[in-house]
Amino acid sequence: MIHQVPHMARRMSIGAMLILMMSAVPAAAQAPRVENVGFEFMPQDSIVVIQYDLIGEGEFSVDVAVSLDDGPFMALNAVQGNVGPGVLPGRRNTVTWDVYDDYPAGFTVNSIVFRVDAVLTDRPSSTRRIALFAGGGAAILGTAAALLLTGGGGDGGNGGGPTVLAAPPGRPPGN
């Protein structure tokens, strides 16, 4: 019996190592997800910079959509950066949206919500779709919308009513 204890201990340590190794696999292969979506309006350039973290492994196809005043989400077309096919996971991925290319006449808005969709593309069998809604009436959204609509200044508001994002000035003749 005394000679079997070291043999059992060896068996248990091998079994414990196998359990630890198997439990580490799901941690490394976590489901892909989008986190920390945020945006900032750059009034001098008439662009919105959207940032997000993409967690996972492989290549993704990323799309960005916007909802104005709780309306339906509409895909953004005038975007560049970490968007479209071939996006790799990482922190602080950036998408730049040229507002006036998608909305030449501008728009009136009380709330704005961005959605970032990422679809895993390097594994054809995977059809998982991940999304995160940024905003949703939280104080952060209210502050961000106020900055977006007033150009970052504290004195450009209109008392809490809808703000009009006016059309940009016309181009000079010949351009």
N, C-alpha and C positions, 0 to 999 in steps of 0.2 A: 504494500500500500504506500509506503513512503516513497518508493521510486515512481509511482504514478502521479504524484502531485506536481513535480516539475513538468511532466508530459501534459497534464491537464492545464497547467498555467501557460505553457507554450501554445496549446490549442486555443485557449481563451484569448491570448494576446493576438493571435492570427485572426481569430473571429472578430475581435474588437477592431483591428485594423481594417478588415473588410467592411465592417459596418460604417466606420468613419469614412472610408473612401467612397462608399456608395452614397452616403448622406452628403458628401461634398459635391457630387455630380449635379443634383438638382439646384444647389446654390449657385454653381457656376453657370448653369443653363437656365437661369431665370427667364420668365416671360419678358419679351421686349416691351418697353413702355416709354412714353413721353412724359417728362416732368418739367416743372419750373418754367412754364410758358409765361412770357411777359412781353411787353412792347413799349416802344418809345416813339413819339412823333417828333420828327426833325423838321420844323416849319420852314427853315431856311432852304431846304432841299425838297420840300413837299413829299417826303417819304416817311414811312413807318418802318422801324427796325423791330423785327420780331425775333426773340431769342427763345431757345428751348434746349433741354437736355434729352438726348436719345440714348436710352439704356438698352443694351442687348448685344448680340453678336451677329455679324453678317452685314449685308448691304440692304438698304431700305429704299423704297420709293416714298417720298414725302410730299404731301399736298397741304396747302394752307387755305382755310376758308374764313369768311367773316360774316357775322350776323349784326345787322343794324337795328336797334330798337326792338330786340327780341323777335325779329323776322327770321325767315329761313336763311340757312347758311348758303353763301354763294362762294364758289371757287375764285381765288385770286389768280389773275393771269399775268399781271405785270410784276412778277417776282423774280428775284435772282438770289443766288447764294446756296445754302444747304437745303435745297428743295429740288423735287424731281427725282429721277432714278439715280442710283449709285451713291446715296448718302450713307456715310459710315457713322456708327454710334460715337457719341462724344458729348462733352459738356459745352454749353454756350454756343450751340449751332445757331447761325444767324441767317435770317431771311429778310431781304430788303424789298418793300412793296412801294411802288410808285403809285400813289393814291390817284392822281389825276389821269393816269393812263387807263385805269379801270373805271373811274368816275369823273369824266371830263367836266361835267357841270357842278361837281362838288355834291355835298349831301347835307341834310339836316339830321342830327343825331342826338339822342339823349343817352344811349348806351351803345357800346361796341364790344363785341366778343369775338376773339379769334380762336379757331380750332386748328390744331396741327394733327394730321393723320399720317401714320407711318405704316407701310406694309412691307413685311420681310420679302425680299425678292431673290435672295441667293439660294433659297431652299424652295423649289417649286411645290413641294407637298404642303408647305405652310400657307394657311389662309388666314392666319391671325391678323386682326386689324386692331390697332391701338389708337386711342384718341384721348385728348385732354382738352377740356374746355377752360379757357382762361377768362376770368372775369366772373360775371354772374351776380352783380349787385353788391358785392363786397366793398368795403371801404377802399380797398386797393384799386378796384375798378373805377370807383367814383373819382378817386384822385388821379388815376391815369387818364380817364376820359376828360377830366377838367384840364389837365396839362395838354392833352392832345388837342382839345378844342380851343384853348386860349393861347396856344403857342408857348406854354410854360410860364406865362406871367400870371401874377395873382390879381391884376386889375383889369383883365380883358374879358371878364365874364359878363353875362347879361342877367344876373339875378336868379340863376337856376333854371331858366327855361331852355328850350331847344336852342342849340347853337348851329349856325349855318356855316358849313365849310364851303366858302364861295369858290366859284370857278377861278382858275388862275388867269392872270392878265393875258390878253392876246399877244401873239408873236408879231414882231415888226414885219412890215411887208417885205417880201423877198426871202424869207427864211422858212 
